[in-house]
Amino acid sequence: MKQTTLIPHLNSAELFWRYRSCKNVQEARRWHILWLISTHTPVNTVANTTGMSRTWIWHICTRYNAMGPNGVRRQNTRKAGAQPLLNALQLRQLQQAMKQPAPGGGRWTSQKVATWIAKATNRTHVATRTGWVYLCKCRIKPPMSASFSQ
């Protein structure tokens, strides 16, 4: 593993303050990593403490060194200006629909939600993964498989 050192954009106390005051859990974890590294904590200990891999720790430190504190923020991979698939009204409609029995019977599944979204947005296809995302947004959890529910 490459040497993990930090360019002193912020001192250890400032890194600690950012770690403790950050509201975003993932970003707080990155500040935690940087603070631990700034105190010369061994990378293996940082990995065990934060639950992150040594490679990811190196990546976070490299990004921080290159970009400073701005490198700690989430690097959004979505296209700039990309809009959610459903607007607020459609999301409320989906939530209402999911209070009713699912089309074709049974429970609401990722695929059933994706099919509903496709109809609501006049799309020919919506990925099952998108259905899963909206299941989570609506706080509907799929049932455990039969082998787990015995």
N, CA, C and O atoms as a GROMACS GRO file, in nm:
protein
  600
    1MET      N    1   0.084  -0.118   0.000
    1MET     CA    2   0.000   0.000   0.000
    1MET      C    3   0.088   0.124   0.000
    1MET      O    4   0.192   0.127   0.066
    2LYS      N    5   0.047   0.222  -0.073
    2LYS     CA    6   0.122   0.347  -0.081
    2LYS      C    7   0.115   0.420   0.053
    2LYS      O    8   0.023   0.401   0.131
    3GLN      N    9   0.213   0.504   0.076
    3GLN     CA   10   0.216   0.585   0.197
    3GLN      C   11   0.094   0.677   0.200
    3GLN      O   12   0.063   0.742   0.099
    4THR      N   13   0.027   0.684   0.312
    4THR     CA   14  -0.090   0.768   0.325
    4THR      C   15  -0.056   0.888   0.413
    4THR      O   16  -0.052   0.879   0.536
    5THR      N   17  -0.030   1.000   0.349
    5THR     CA   18   0.000   1.124   0.420
    5THR      C   19  -0.093   1.231   0.366
    5THR      O   20  -0.145   1.221   0.255
    6LEU      N   21  -0.113   1.332   0.446
    6LEU     CA   22  -0.204   1.439   0.407
    6LEU      C   23  -0.130   1.571   0.388
    6LEU      O   24  -0.039   1.605   0.463
    7ILE      N   25  -0.173   1.643   0.285
    7ILE     CA   26  -0.130   1.781   0.270
    7ILE      C   27  -0.209   1.859   0.375
    7ILE      O   28  -0.330   1.841   0.384
    8PRO      N   29  -0.145   1.945   0.452
    8PRO     CA   30  -0.216   2.010   0.564
    8PRO      C   31  -0.309   2.124   0.520
    8PRO      O   32  -0.288   2.240   0.555
    9HIS      N   33  -0.412   2.088   0.442
    9HIS     CA   34  -0.514   2.188   0.406
    9HIS      C   35  -0.582   2.238   0.534
    9HIS      O   36  -0.608   2.357   0.550
   10LEU      N   37  -0.609   2.144   0.625
   10LEU     CA   38  -0.668   2.174   0.756
   10LEU      C   39  -0.584   2.103   0.861
   10LEU      O   40  -0.527   1.998   0.833
   11ASN      N   41  -0.577   2.159   0.980
   11ASN     CA   42  -0.502   2.090   1.085
   11ASN      C   43  -0.589   1.982   1.148
   11ASN      O   44  -0.708   1.971   1.118
   12SER      N   45  -0.530   1.904   1.236
   12SER     CA   46  -0.599   1.790   1.297
   12SER      C   47  -0.724   1.834   1.373
   12SER      O   48  -0.827   1.767   1.366
   13ALA      N   49  -0.717   1.944   1.446
   13ALA     CA   50  -0.833   1.992   1.522
   13ALA      C   51  -0.948   2.032   1.429
   13ALA      O   52  -1.064   2.006   1.459
   14GLU      N   53  -0.915   2.095   1.316
   14GLU     CA   54  -1.019   2.133   1.220
   14GLU      C   55  -1.082   2.010   1.155
   14GLU      O   56  -1.203   2.005   1.134
   15LEU      N   57  -1.001   1.910   1.125
   15LEU     CA   58  -1.054   1.785   1.069
   15LEU      C   59  -1.148   1.718   1.170
   15LEU      O   60  -1.255   1.670   1.133
   16PHE      N   61  -1.107   1.716   1.297
   16PHE     CA   62  -1.191   1.657   1.402
   16PHE      C   63  -1.323   1.733   1.412
   16PHE      O   64  -1.428   1.670   1.423
   17TRP      N   65  -1.319   1.865   1.410
   17TRP     CA   66  -1.440   1.945   1.419
   17TRP      C   67  -1.534   1.914   1.302
   17TRP      O   68  -1.655   1.901   1.321
   18ARG      N   69  -1.479   1.903   1.183
   18ARG     CA   70  -1.563   1.872   1.065
   18ARG      C   71  -1.624   1.732   1.078
   18ARG      O   72  -1.740   1.711   1.043
   19TYR      N   73  -1.544   1.639   1.127
   19TYR     CA   74  -1.594   1.502   1.148
   19TYR      C   75  -1.711   1.502   1.247
   19TYR      O   76  -1.814   1.442   1.219
   20ARG      N   77  -1.697   1.569   1.359
   20ARG     CA   78  -1.799   1.566   1.464
   20ARG      C   79  -1.922   1.651   1.431
   20ARG      O   80  -2.030   1.623   1.483
   21SER      N   81  -1.908   1.752   1.346
   21SER     CA   82  -2.020   1.841   1.318
   21SER      C   83  -2.093   1.809   1.187
   21SER      O   84  -2.197   1.868   1.158
   22CYS      N   85  -2.040   1.717   1.109
   22CYS     CA   86  -2.098   1.687   0.978
   22CYS      C   87  -2.230   1.612   0.994
   22CYS      O   88  -2.238   1.515   1.070
   23LYS      N   89  -2.332   1.656   0.924
   23LYS     CA   90  -2.465   1.593   0.931
   23LYS      C   91  -2.479   1.474   0.836
   23LYS      O   92  -2.558   1.383   0.862
   24ASN      N   93  -2.403   1.474   0.726
   24ASN     CA   94  -2.409   1.366   0.628
   24ASN      C   95  -2.321   1.251   0.677
   24ASN      O   96  -2.201   1.269   0.699
   25VAL      N   97  -2.380   1.133   0.694
   25VAL     CA   98  -2.310   1.020   0.753
   25VAL      C   99  -2.188   0.979   0.670
   25VAL      O  100  -2.080   0.956   0.725
   26GLN      N  101  -2.204   0.969   0.538
   26GLN     CA  102  -2.093   0.926   0.454
   26GLN      C  103  -1.980   1.029   0.454
   26GLN      O  104  -1.863   0.994   0.460
   27GLU      N  105  -2.018   1.155   0.447
   27GLU     CA  106  -1.916   1.260   0.449
   27GLU      C  107  -1.847   1.263   0.586
   27GLU      O  108  -1.726   1.283   0.593
   28ALA      N  109  -1.922   1.242   0.694
   28ALA     CA  110  -1.863   1.239   0.828
   28ALA      C  111  -1.761   1.126   0.838
   28ALA      O  112  -1.657   1.141   0.902
   29ARG      N  113  -1.791   1.013   0.776
   29ARG     CA  114  -1.695   0.901   0.779
   29ARG      C  115  -1.566   0.939   0.709
   29ARG      O  116  -1.457   0.903   0.754
   30ARG      N  117  -1.577   1.012   0.597
   30ARG     CA  118  -1.456   1.055   0.527
   30ARG      C  119  -1.376   1.153   0.613
   30ARG      O  120  -1.253   1.144   0.617
   31TRP      N  121  -1.443   1.246   0.683
   31TRP     CA  122  -1.372   1.338   0.774
   31TRP      C  123  -1.307   1.259   0.887
   31TRP      O  124  -1.196   1.290   0.929
   32HIS      N  125  -1.378   1.156   0.936
   32HIS     CA  126  -1.323   1.072   1.043
   32HIS      C  127  -1.192   1.007   0.997
   32HIS      O  128  -1.093   1.006   1.069
   33ILE      N  129  -1.194   0.953   0.876
   33ILE     CA  130  -1.074   0.891   0.820
   33ILE      C  131  -0.960   0.993   0.814
   33ILE      O  132  -0.849   0.964   0.858
   34LEU      N  133  -0.988   1.110   0.760
   34LEU     CA  134  -0.885   1.212   0.746
   34LEU      C  135  -0.831   1.256   0.882
   34LEU      O  136  -0.711   1.276   0.898
   35TRP      N  137  -0.920   1.271   0.980
   35TRP     CA  138  -0.875   1.309   1.113
   35TRP      C  139  -0.783   1.202   1.172
   35TRP      O  140  -0.678   1.232   1.227
   36LEU      N  141  -0.824   1.075   1.160
   36LEU     CA  142  -0.741   0.966   1.214
   36LEU      C  143  -0.605   0.962   1.146
   36LEU      O  144  -0.502   0.945   1.211
   37ILE      N  145  -0.604   0.978   1.014
   37ILE     CA  146  -0.476   0.978   0.941
   37ILE      C  147  -0.390   1.096   0.986
   37ILE      O  148  -0.269   1.084   0.999
   38SER      N  149  -0.454   1.211   1.011
   38SER     CA  150  -0.378   1.329   1.054
   38SER      C  151  -0.314   1.310   1.191
   38SER      O  152  -0.216   1.377   1.225
   39THR      N  153  -0.368   1.218   1.270
   39THR     CA  154  -0.311   1.190   1.403
   39THR      C  155  -0.212   1.075   1.396
   39THR      O  156  -0.170   1.022   1.499
   40HIS      N  157  -0.175   1.036   1.275
   40HIS     CA  158  -0.077   0.930   1.250
   40HIS      C  159  -0.125   0.793   1.297
   40HIS      O  160  -0.044   0.708   1.334
   41THR      N  161  -0.256   0.773   1.296
   41THR     CA  162  -0.312   0.642   1.326
   41THR      C  163  -0.280   0.548   1.210
   41THR      O  164  -0.297   0.587   1.094
   42PRO      N  165  -0.232   0.425   1.237
   42PRO     CA  166  -0.200   0.332   1.128
   42PRO      C  167  -0.323   0.304   1.040
   42PRO      O  168  -0.436   0.296   1.089
   43VAL      N  169  -0.299   0.288   0.911
   43VAL     CA  170  -0.408   0.268   0.815
   43VAL      C  171  -0.492   0.146   0.852
   43VAL      O  172  -0.614   0.150   0.838
   44ASN      N  173  -0.430   0.038   0.898
   44ASN     CA  174  -0.508  -0.081   0.936
   44ASN      C  175  -0.603  -0.049   1.051
   44ASN      O  176  -0.716  -0.098   1.054
   45THR      N  177  -0.560   0.033   1.145
   45THR     CA  178  -0.646   0.074   1.257
   45THR      C  179  -0.758   0.163   1.206
   45THR      O  180  -0.873   0.149   1.249
   46VAL      N  181  -0.727   0.254   1.114
   46VAL     CA  182  -0.830   0.340   1.056
   46VAL      C  183  -0.933   0.254   0.983
   46VAL      O  184  -1.053   0.277   0.996
   47ALA      N  185  -0.887   0.155   0.909
   47ALA     CA  186  -0.978   0.065   0.837
   47ALA      C  187  -1.069  -0.009   0.934
   47ALA      O  188  -1.190  -0.018   0.911
   48ASN      N  189  -1.013  -0.061   1.040
   48ASN     CA  190  -1.093  -0.134   1.139
   48ASN      C  191  -1.190  -0.042   1.212
   48ASN      O  192  -1.303  -0.081   1.241
   49THR      N  193  -1.148   0.078   1.241
   49THR     CA  194  -1.232   0.174   1.314
   49THR      C  195  -1.348   0.222   1.230
   49THR      O  196  -1.460   0.234   1.280
   50THR      N  197  -1.323   0.250   1.103
   50THR     CA  198  -1.426   0.310   1.017
   50THR      C  199  -1.503   0.210   0.932
   50THR      O  200  -1.608   0.242   0.877
   51GLY      N  201  -1.451   0.089   0.922
   51GLY     CA  202  -1.516  -0.011   0.838
   51GLY      C  203  -1.489   0.008   0.690
   51GLY      O  204  -1.558  -0.049   0.606
   52MET      N  205  -1.389   0.088   0.657
   52MET     CA  206  -1.354   0.113   0.517
   52MET      C  207  -1.228   0.036   0.480
   52MET      O  208  -1.146   0.006   0.567
   53SER      N  209  -1.214   0.004   0.353
   53SER     CA  210  -1.096  -0.070   0.309
   53SER      C  211  -0.975   0.023   0.304
   53SER      O  212  -0.988   0.145   0.294
   54ARG      N  213  -0.858  -0.038   0.311
   54ARG     CA  214  -0.735   0.041   0.301
   54ARG      C  215  -0.727   0.114   0.167
   54ARG      O  216  -0.680   0.227   0.161
   55THR      N  217  -0.774   0.050   0.061
   55THR     CA  218  -0.774   0.112  -0.072
   55THR      C  219  -0.864   0.235  -0.074
   55THR      O  220  -0.827   0.339  -0.129
   56TRP      N  221  -0.982   0.224  -0.013
   56TRP     CA  222  -1.074   0.338  -0.011
   56TRP      C  223  -1.017   0.451   0.073
   56TRP      O  224  -1.032   0.568   0.039
   57ILE      N  225  -0.951   0.418   0.183
   57ILE     CA  226  -0.887   0.520   0.266
   57ILE      C  227  -0.782   0.594   0.185
   57ILE      O  228  -0.775   0.716   0.190
   58TRP      N  229  -0.701   0.520   0.111
   58TRP     CA  230  -0.599   0.582   0.027
   58TRP      C  231  -0.666   0.674  -0.076
   58TRP      O  232  -0.618   0.785  -0.102
   59HIS      N  233  -0.778   0.628  -0.135
   59HIS     CA  234  -0.850   0.708  -0.234
   59HIS      C  235  -0.901   0.838  -0.173
   59HIS      O  236  -0.887   0.945  -0.234
   60ILE      N  237  -0.958   0.831  -0.053
   60ILE     CA  238  -1.010   0.952   0.014
   60ILE      C  239  -0.896   1.049   0.042
   60ILE      O  240  -0.909   1.169   0.021
   61CYS      N  241  -0.783   0.996   0.092
   61CYS     CA  242  -0.667   1.082   0.122
   61CYS      C  243  -0.612   1.147  -0.005
   61CYS      O  244  -0.576   1.264  -0.005
   62THR      N  245  -0.607   1.071  -0.113
   62THR     CA  246  -0.558   1.123  -0.241
   62THR      C  247  -0.649   1.234  -0.291
   62THR      O  248  -0.601   1.338  -0.338
   63ARG      N  249  -0.779   1.214  -0.282
   63ARG     CA  250  -0.874   1.315  -0.327
   63ARG      C  251  -0.864   1.441  -0.241
   63ARG      O  252  -0.869   1.553  -0.292
   64TYR      N  253  -0.851   1.422  -0.110
   64TYR     CA  254  -0.835   1.536  -0.019
   64TYR      C  255  -0.707   1.613  -0.051
   64TYR      O  256  -0.707   1.736  -0.054
   65ASN      N  257  -0.598   1.540  -0.074
   65ASN     CA  258  -0.471   1.606  -0.107
   65ASN      C  259  -0.483   1.688  -0.235
   65ASN      O  260  -0.428   1.798  -0.244
   66ALA      N  261  -0.553   1.635  -0.333
   66ALA     CA  262  -0.564   1.702  -0.462
   66ALA      C  263  -0.665   1.817  -0.461
   66ALA      O  264  -0.642   1.920  -0.525
   67MET      N  265  -0.776   1.801  -0.388
   67MET     CA  266  -0.885   1.898  -0.396
   67MET      C  267  -0.908   1.977  -0.267
   67MET      O  268  -0.989   2.069  -0.265
   68GLY      N  269  -0.837   1.941  -0.162
   68GLY     CA  270  -0.860   2.007  -0.034
   68GLY      C  271  -0.993   1.965   0.026
   68GLY      O  272  -1.044   1.858  -0.009
   69PRO      N  273  -1.051   2.046   0.115
   69PRO     CA  274  -1.177   2.010   0.179
   69PRO      C  275  -1.291   1.982   0.082
   69PRO      O  276  -1.380   1.903   0.113
   70ASN      N  277  -1.290   2.044  -0.035
   70ASN     CA  278  -1.395   2.016  -0.134
   70ASN      C  279  -1.391   1.872  -0.183
   70ASN      O  280  -1.493   1.820  -0.228
   71GLY      N  281  -1.277   1.807  -0.174
   71GLY     CA  282  -1.264   1.668  -0.217
   71GLY      C  283  -1.333   1.570  -0.124
   71GLY      O  284  -1.348   1.453  -0.158
   72VAL      N  285  -1.374   1.616  -0.007
   72VAL     CA  286  -1.439   1.528   0.090
   72VAL      C  287  -1.587   1.514   0.059
   72VAL      O  288  -1.648   1.412   0.091
   73ARG      N  289  -1.643   1.614  -0.002
   73ARG     CA  290  -1.786   1.608  -0.036
   73ARG      C  291  -1.811   1.499  -0.137
   73ARG      O  292  -1.722   1.456  -0.210
   74ARG      N  293  -1.936   1.454  -0.140
   74ARG     CA  294  -1.975   1.349  -0.233
   74ARG      C  295  -1.950   1.395  -0.376
   74ARG      O  296  -1.987   1.506  -0.415
   75GLN      N  297  -1.887   1.307  -0.451
   75GLN     CA  298  -1.863   1.337  -0.592
   75GLN      C  299  -1.982   1.283  -0.669
   75GLN      O  300  -1.988   1.165  -0.702
   76ASN      N  301  -2.076   1.370  -0.698
   76ASN     CA  302  -2.201   1.330  -0.760
   76ASN      C  303  -2.177   1.280  -0.902
   76ASN      O  304  -2.120   1.351  -0.985
   77THR      N  305  -2.219   1.158  -0.928
   77THR     CA  306  -2.198   1.098  -1.059
   77THR      C  307  -2.316   1.122  -1.153
   77THR      O  308  -2.308   1.090  -1.272
   78ARG      N  309  -2.426   1.176  -1.101
   78ARG     CA  310  -2.540   1.204  -1.187
   78ARG      C  311  -2.509   1.323  -1.277
   78ARG      O  312  -2.425   1.407  -1.245
   79LYS      N  313  -2.575   1.327  -1.389
   79LYS     CA  314  -2.559   1.440  -1.480
   79LYS      C  315  -2.609   1.566  -1.411
   79LYS      O  316  -2.706   1.563  -1.335
   80ALA      N  317  -2.543   1.676  -1.438
   80ALA     CA  318  -2.586   1.803  -1.380
   80ALA      C  319  -2.727   1.833  -1.428
   80ALA      O  320  -2.757   1.823  -1.546
   81GLY      N  321  -2.812   1.869  -1.335
   81GLY     CA  322  -2.949   1.904  -1.370
   81GLY      C  323  -3.041   1.786  -1.388
   81GLY      O  324  -3.157   1.805  -1.424
   82ALA      N  325  -2.994   1.664  -1.366
   82ALA     CA  326  -3.080   1.548  -1.381
   82ALA      C  327  -3.194   1.555  -1.280
   82ALA      O  328  -3.172   1.585  -1.163
   83GLN      N  329  -3.313   1.527  -1.325
   83GLN     CA  330  -3.431   1.534  -1.240
   83GLN      C  331  -3.471   1.394  -1.195
   83GLN      O  332  -3.443   1.296  -1.265
   84PRO      N  333  -3.537   1.383  -1.079
   84PRO     CA  334  -3.588   1.253  -1.038
   84PRO      C  335  -3.690   1.203  -1.141
   84PRO      O  336  -3.752   1.282  -1.212
   85LEU      N  337  -3.705   1.074  -1.149
   85LEU     CA  338  -3.797   1.015  -1.247
   85LEU      C  339  -3.941   1.056  -1.219
   85LEU      O  340  -4.017   1.086  -1.312
   86LEU      N  341  -3.980   1.058  -1.091
   86LEU     CA  342  -4.115   1.098  -1.054
   86LEU      C  343  -4.112   1.236  -0.988
   86LEU      O  344  -4.024   1.265  -0.906
   87ASN      N  345  -4.207   1.319  -1.024
   87ASN     CA  346  -4.220   1.447  -0.955
   87ASN      C  347  -4.295   1.424  -0.824
   87ASN      O  348  -4.336   1.311  -0.795
   88ALA      N  349  -4.312   1.527  -0.745
   88ALA     CA  350  -4.373   1.512  -0.612
   88ALA      C  351  -4.515   1.456  -0.620
   88ALA      O  352  -4.553   1.371  -0.539
   89LEU      N  353  -4.593   1.502  -0.716
   89LEU     CA  354  -4.730   1.453  -0.732
   89LEU      C  355  -4.730   1.304  -0.768
   89LEU      O  356  -4.804   1.226  -0.709
   90GLN      N  357  -4.647   1.267  -0.864
   90GLN     CA  358  -4.640   1.126  -0.904
   90GLN      C  359  -4.593   1.038  -0.789
   90GLN      O  360  -4.640   0.925  -0.773
   91LEU      N  361  -4.499   1.088  -0.709
   91LEU     CA  362  -4.452   1.012  -0.594
   91LEU      C  363  -4.566   0.989  -0.495
   91LEU      O  364  -4.581   0.879  -0.443
   92ARG      N  365  -4.645   1.093  -0.468
   92ARG     CA  366  -4.761   1.077  -0.378
   92ARG      C  367  -4.861   0.978  -0.437
   92ARG      O  368  -4.918   0.897  -0.365
   93GLN      N  369  -4.881   0.984  -0.569
   93GLN     CA  370  -4.972   0.889  -0.635
   93GLN      C  371  -4.920   0.746  -0.620
   93GLN      O  372  -4.998   0.654  -0.596
   94LEU      N  373  -4.791   0.728  -0.636
   94LEU     CA  374  -4.732   0.595  -0.618
   94LEU      C  375  -4.752   0.548  -0.474
   94LEU      O  376  -4.788   0.432  -0.451
   95GLN      N  377  -4.728   0.636  -0.378
   95GLN     CA  378  -4.748   0.598  -0.237
   95GLN      C  379  -4.892   0.557  -0.211
   95GLN      O  380  -4.916   0.461  -0.139
   96GLN      N  381  -4.987   0.628  -0.269
   96GLN     CA  382  -5.128   0.593  -0.254
   96GLN      C  383  -5.157   0.459  -0.322
   96GLN      O  384  -5.227   0.374  -0.266
   97ALA      N  385  -5.103   0.440  -0.442
   97ALA     CA  386  -5.126   0.314  -0.515
   97ALA      C  387  -5.070   0.196  -0.435
   97ALA      O  388  -5.129   0.088  -0.434
   98MET      N  389  -4.958   0.218  -0.369
   98MET     CA  390  -4.894   0.108  -0.296
   98MET      C  391  -4.967   0.073  -0.166
   98MET      O  392  -4.936  -0.028  -0.103
   99LYS      N  393  -5.064   0.155  -0.127
   99LYS     CA  394  -5.148   0.121  -0.012
   99LYS      C  395  -5.257   0.022  -0.052
   99LYS      O  396  -5.321  -0.040   0.032
  100GLN      N  397  -5.278   0.010  -0.183
  100GLN     CA  398  -5.377  -0.082  -0.238
  100GLN      C  399  -5.307  -0.212  -0.276
  100GLN      O  400  -5.184  -0.217  -0.282
  101PRO      N  401  -5.384  -0.319  -0.302
  101PRO     CA  402  -5.321  -0.442  -0.349
  101PRO      C  403  -5.243  -0.419  -0.478
  101PRO      O  404  -5.282  -0.337  -0.562
  102ALA      N  405  -5.136  -0.490  -0.493
  102ALA     CA  406  -5.052  -0.476  -0.612
  102ALA      C  407  -5.125  -0.530  -0.735
  102ALA      O  408  -5.205  -0.622  -0.724
  103PRO      N  409  -5.097  -0.472  -0.852
  103PRO     CA  410  -5.156  -0.524  -0.975
  103PRO      C  411  -5.119  -0.671  -0.993
  103PRO      O  412  -5.003  -0.709  -0.978
  104GLY      N  413  -5.218  -0.754  -1.026
  104GLY     CA  414  -5.191  -0.896  -1.046
  104GLY      C  415  -5.186  -0.973  -0.914
  104GLY      O  416  -5.159  -1.093  -0.914
  105GLY      N  417  -5.213  -0.906  -0.803
  105GLY     CA  418  -5.213  -0.973  -0.674
  105GLY      C  419  -5.075  -0.980  -0.611
  105GLY      O  420  -4.976  -0.941  -0.672
  106GLY      N  421  -5.071  -1.031  -0.492
  106GLY     CA  422  -4.945  -1.042  -0.420
  106GLY      C  423  -4.899  -0.908  -0.366
  106GLY      O  424  -4.978  -0.814  -0.352
  107ARG      N  425  -4.772  -0.901  -0.334
  107ARG     CA  426  -4.714  -0.779  -0.277
  107ARG      C  427  -4.653  -0.693  -0.387
  107ARG      O  428  -4.627  -0.738  -0.498
  108TRP      N  429  -4.631  -0.567  -0.350
  108TRP     CA  430  -4.560  -0.477  -0.439
  108TRP      C  431  -4.414  -0.522  -0.446
  108TRP      O  432  -4.350  -0.544  -0.343
  109THR      N  433  -4.363  -0.534  -0.567
  109THR     CA  434  -4.224  -0.574  -0.589
  109THR      C  435  -4.155  -0.464  -0.667
  109THR      O  436  -4.218  -0.371  -0.716
  110SER      N  437  -4.024  -0.476  -0.678
  110SER     CA  438  -3.948  -0.379  -0.758
  110SER      C  439  -4.001  -0.372  -0.901
  110SER      O  440  -4.015  -0.264  -0.957
  111GLN      N  441  -4.030  -0.488  -0.958
  111GLN     CA  442  -4.077  -0.492  -1.096
  111GLN      C  443  -4.216  -0.430  -1.109
  111GLN      O  444  -4.243  -0.359  -1.206
  112LYS      N  445  -4.303  -0.454  -1.013
  112LYS     CA  446  -4.437  -0.395  -1.019
  112LYS      C  447  -4.430  -0.243  -1.005
  112LYS      O  448  -4.504  -0.171  -1.072
  113VAL      N  449  -4.343  -0.195  -0.919
  113VAL     CA  450  -4.326  -0.050  -0.905
  113VAL      C  451  -4.268   0.009  -1.033
  113VAL      O  452  -4.311   0.114  -1.079
  114ALA      N  453  -4.169  -0.060  -1.092
  114ALA     CA  454  -4.109  -0.012  -1.217
  114ALA      C  455  -4.214  -0.006  -1.328
  114ALA      O  456  -4.215   0.089  -1.406
  115THR      N  457  -4.301  -0.104  -1.335
  115THR     CA  458  -4.408  -0.104  -1.435
  115THR      C  459  -4.504   0.012  -1.411
  115THR      O  460  -4.546   0.080  -1.506
  116TRP      N  461  -4.539   0.036  -1.284
  116TRP     CA  462  -4.626   0.150  -1.250
  116TRP      C  463  -4.562   0.281  -1.293
  116TRP      O  464  -4.627   0.366  -1.352
  117ILE      N  465  -4.433   0.296  -1.264
  117ILE     CA  466  -4.361   0.420  -1.299
  117ILE      C  467  -4.358   0.437  -1.451
  117ILE      O  468  -4.376   0.548  -1.501
  118ALA      N  469  -4.335   0.329  -1.524
  118ALA     CA  470  -4.331   0.337  -1.670
  118ALA      C  471  -4.464   0.390  -1.725
  118ALA      O  472  -4.466   0.474  -1.814
  119LYS      N  473  -4.574   0.339  -1.670
  119LYS     CA  474  -4.706   0.386  -1.715
  119LYS      C  475  -4.727   0.532  -1.676
  119LYS      O  476  -4.778   0.612  -1.756
  120ALA      N  477  -4.689   0.568  -1.554
  120ALA     CA  478  -4.712   0.704  -1.505
  120ALA      C  479  -4.628   0.807  -1.579
  120ALA      O  480  -4.666   0.923  -1.588
  121THR      N  481  -4.513   0.766  -1.632
  121THR     CA  482  -4.423   0.860  -1.700
  121THR      C  483  -4.419   0.840  -1.851
  121THR      O  484  -4.338   0.902  -1.920
  122ASN      N  485  -4.508   0.755  -1.903
  122ASN     CA  486  -4.515   0.728  -2.047
  122ASN      C  487  -4.383   0.678  -2.103
  122ASN      O  488  -4.342   0.719  -2.212
  123ARG      N  489  -4.317   0.591  -2.030
  123ARG     CA  490  -4.192   0.532  -2.077
  123ARG      C  491  -4.219   0.389  -2.120
  123ARG      O  492  -4.311   0.324  -2.071
  124THR      N  493  -4.138   0.342  -2.213
  124THR     CA  494  -4.153   0.203  -2.256
  124THR      C  495  -4.089   0.106  -2.158
  124THR      O  496  -4.129  -0.010  -2.150
  125HIS      N  497  -3.989   0.154  -2.082
  125HIS     CA  498  -3.920   0.068  -1.986
  125HIS      C  499  -3.864   0.149  -1.870
  125HIS      O  500  -3.810   0.258  -1.889
  126VAL      N  501  -3.878   0.094  -1.752
  126VAL     CA  502  -3.812   0.149  -1.633
  126VAL      C  503  -3.742   0.031  -1.566
  126VAL      O  504  -3.802  -0.075  -1.548
  127ALA      N  505  -3.617   0.049  -1.530
  127ALA     CA  506  -3.538  -0.060  -1.474
  127ALA      C  507  -3.595  -0.107  -1.340
  127ALA      O  508  -3.648  -0.028  -1.262
  128THR      N  509  -3.582  -0.237  -1.317
  128THR     CA  510  -3.625  -0.295  -1.190
  128THR      C  511  -3.552  -0.228  -1.073
  128THR      O  512  -3.610  -0.209  -0.966
  129ARG      N  513  -3.427  -0.192  -1.093
  129ARG     CA  514  -3.349  -0.125  -0.988
  129ARG      C  515  -3.416   0.007  -0.950
  129ARG      O  516  -3.417   0.044  -0.832
  130THR      N  517  -3.471   0.078  -1.047
  130THR     CA  518  -3.542   0.202  -1.018
  130THR      C  519  -3.666   0.173  -0.936
  130THR      O  520  -3.700   0.249  -0.845
  131GLY      N  521  -3.735   0.063  -0.966
  131GLY     CA  522  -3.849   0.020  -0.885
  131GLY      C  523  -3.807  -0.002  -0.741
  131GLY      O  524  -3.879   0.035  -0.648
  132TRP      N  525  -3.690  -0.064  -0.721
  132TRP     CA  526  -3.638  -0.087  -0.586
  132TRP      C  527  -3.613   0.046  -0.514
  132TRP      O  528  -3.647   0.060  -0.397
  133VAL      N  529  -3.553   0.141  -0.585
  133VAL     CA  530  -3.524   0.272  -0.525
  133VAL      C  531  -3.654   0.335  -0.476
  133VAL      O  532  -3.660   0.390  -0.366
  134TYR      N  533  -3.759   0.328  -0.557
  134TYR     CA  534  -3.886   0.389  -0.518
  134TYR      C  535  -3.958   0.307  -0.412
  134TYR      O  536  -4.032   0.363  -0.333
  135LEU      N  537  -3.938   0.176  -0.408
  135LEU     CA  538  -3.990   0.096  -0.295
  135LEU      C  539  -3.930   0.149  -0.165
  135LEU      O  540  -4.000   0.166  -0.066
  136CYS      N  541  -3.800   0.174  -0.167
  136CYS     CA  542  -3.731   0.226  -0.049
  136CYS      C  543  -3.780   0.366  -0.014
  136CYS      O  544  -3.801   0.397   0.103
  137LYS      N  545  -3.798   0.451  -0.114
  137LYS     CA  546  -3.846   0.587  -0.089
  137LYS      C  547  -3.983   0.585  -0.024
  137LYS      O  548  -4.015   0.668   0.061
  138CYS      N  549  -4.063   0.489  -0.064
  138CYS     CA  550  -4.199   0.479  -0.009
  138CYS      C  551  -4.202   0.397   0.120
  138CYS      O  552  -4.308   0.375   0.178
  139ARG      N  553  -4.085   0.353   0.164
  139ARG     CA  554  -4.070   0.276   0.288
  139ARG      C  555  -4.146   0.145   0.286
  139ARG      O  556  -4.194   0.098   0.390
  140ILE      N  557  -4.155   0.085   0.170
  140ILE     CA  558  -4.215  -0.047   0.157
  140ILE      C  559  -4.101  -0.146   0.146
  140ILE      O  560  -4.013  -0.130   0.061
  141LYS      N  561  -4.101  -0.246   0.231
  141LYS     CA  562  -3.993  -0.344   0.227
  141LYS      C  563  -4.046  -0.474   0.170
  141LYS      O  564  -4.155  -0.519   0.208
  142PRO      N  565  -3.970  -0.535   0.079
  142PRO     CA  566  -4.016  -0.662   0.023
  142PRO      C  567  -4.013  -0.770   0.130
  142PRO      O  568  -3.933  -0.762   0.223
  143PRO      N  569  -4.099  -0.871   0.118
  143PRO     CA  570  -4.099  -0.978   0.219
  143PRO      C  571  -3.972  -1.059   0.210
  143PRO      O  572  -3.908  -1.065   0.105
  144MET      N  573  -3.936  -1.121   0.321
  144MET     CA  574  -3.822  -1.211   0.320
  144MET      C  575  -3.861  -1.334   0.240
  144MET      O  576  -3.979  -1.370   0.233
  145SER      N  577  -3.763  -1.400   0.180
  145SER     CA  578  -3.793  -1.519   0.103
  145SER      C  579  -3.845  -1.627   0.196
  145SER      O  580  -3.821  -1.622   0.316
  146ALA      N  581  -3.916  -1.724   0.140
  146ALA     CA  582  -3.980  -1.830   0.220
  146ALA      C  583  -3.879  -1.904   0.305
  146ALA      O  584  -3.911  -1.946   0.416
  147SER      N  585  -3.756  -1.921   0.255
  147SER     CA  586  -3.656  -1.996   0.330
  147SER      C  587  -3.611  -1.923   0.455
  147SER      O  588  -3.557  -1.985   0.547
  148PHE      N  589  -3.633  -1.790   0.462
  148PHE     CA  590  -3.590  -1.712   0.578
  148PHE      C  591  -3.705  -1.689   0.676
  148PHE      O  592  -3.681  -1.655   0.792
  149SER      N  593  -3.827  -1.705   0.632
  149SER     CA  594  -3.941  -1.667   0.716
  149SER      C  595  -4.001  -1.784   0.792
  149SER      O  596  -4.108  -1.770   0.850
  150GLN      N  597  -3.937  -1.898   0.792
  150GLN     CA  598  -3.992  -2.014   0.860
  150GLN      C  599  -3.974  -2.008   1.008
  150GLN      O  600  -4.015  -2.099   1.079
   0.00000   0.00000   0.00000
